[in-house]
Amino acid sequence: MIGTKKLSTIRKQIEKALASTGVDPIQRLERQIASAKRKGESTGVMEGLKRFLESPEKRKLRKHGVGVKKSARQGR
């Protein structure tokens, strides 16, 4: 269960766990995927994890309160 963890926190934890061997996490996943494909095993989860790690982190855009509040307009 993921719960209330941020996606960036999960990404960092996965990268740390995969990099514990000192090898680039994406290269390690590529090797595991290639090995699994040669053996005829399923690679869906590993390929999804690789895409997740390769995807750029998205920044949350904040909406600025540009408009006038309804109560302020009524005071005119």
N, C-alpha and C positions, 0 to 999 in steps of 0.2 A: 504494500500500500504506500502510495506516495505521500498523501496527506497534504500539508500546507507548505512543503518545501518548494523553493523557487527552482525553476528549470536550470538556472545557472549553477545552483548549488549541486543539483543532481549531476550535471555535466562535469563539474570539477571532481566529484566523488568517483565517477566512472573513469575519468582520465587518470586519476591518481591510482585507482585499483589496477587499471590496465598497464600503467607505466611502471608498476612496481618492479618489473624485470629489467628496467633501464632501456627498453626498446620503445620506439614510437608506437602509441596505442593503435593508430590507424594501420600502420604496417603490420603490426601483430595480428589485427583482425583480418587483414587481407590474406595473410598466410594461413590463418585458421579457416577462412572461407574456402580458399583454394584446396586445402587438405580435405575439408568436408565434402567438397564437390567431387574430388577424385574418388572418395569412398562412397559416393552416392547418398550422402546424408543431407538433411535439411539445413539450409543456411539462412532462412528468413530472418531469424532473430539477430544473427550476427550482422547481416547486411543492413538491417534497420538500425542497429546500434552504430554501425560505421557511418551511415547517412546522418544520424543524429550528431555524431561527433564532428563530421565535416561541415555541417550547416553552420552558418554564421549566427552569432548570438544576436537576437533581436532586442532593440532598445524600446523600452516602453515610452510612448509619446504622451506627454501631459497636455491636457487641454487647459488653455488659459481662459480665464473669465473675461472675455473681451466685451461681451454685451452688457447692456444696462439691466439691472435687476428690475423686476416688475414693480416692486414697492417703490423704487426710486422714481419711476416714470409717473406714478400716480400722484406724487407730491408736486408736480409741476402746475 
